[in-house]
Amino acid sequence: MTEPVEHPRRMTAAEYLDFEFAAETKHEFVDGEIIDMSGGSESASLIGTNVLGELGNALKGKPCRVYDSNLKVRPGKKVRYRYPDALVICGPTVFDENDKRRHTITNPKLIVEVLSPSTESTDRGEKFADYRLIPEFEEYVLISQRTPMIETYFRQKDGTWLFDARTGLDVSTRLRSLGIELIHAEVFANVEFPPEEQ
């Protein structure tokens, strides 16, 4: 078993990019602070894999590409680096000019986060606020692990965000930014939900 590598809690963006390239685990970067990313649950992994497959199939033949959680996003001009669970880019990929290795993009059209108890408040709050700084960003998709629910936030032409939530295995969620449907039975295929609390 390898000993965990100690790292300074604060560093510059350039130091972070070098550190992250050599790291064995993922870390986000927020205003100089390194944030360790813990491993996900079996349900989160399964949902993430399912949604990547569904997005990839639905976007075949379109000028859009689906990426998994290995690609970082830099939101706007902020000195922050985030790892979404999935993202979609339509048109040319724009890489962060500060990341010479081209592991960071700046122009996702759609971002997906699979919610967990430890990340839900950050995903709904701070991360969403960061992502809204990206001009090309049009839709945010939040997927629950506790129940078959998918929430979307879609940026309208006037800059306001339209919220939609769908629950159940017999429904689908419209992704307005891409003009496709996510079928819940496919996104949540083989997921065992915890029993409902009484």
Buried (B, 14 or more C-beta within 10 A) or exposed (E): EEEEEEBEEEBEBEBBBBBBEEBEEBBBBBEBBBBEEEEBBEBBBBBBBBBBBBBBEBBEEEEBBBBBBEBBBBBEEBBBBBBBBBBBBBEEBBBBEBBEEEBBBBBBBBBBBBBBEEBBEBBBEEBBEBBBEBEBBBBBBBBBBBEBBBBBBBBEEEEEBEEEEBEEBEBBBBBBBBEBBBBBEBBBBEBEEEEEEE
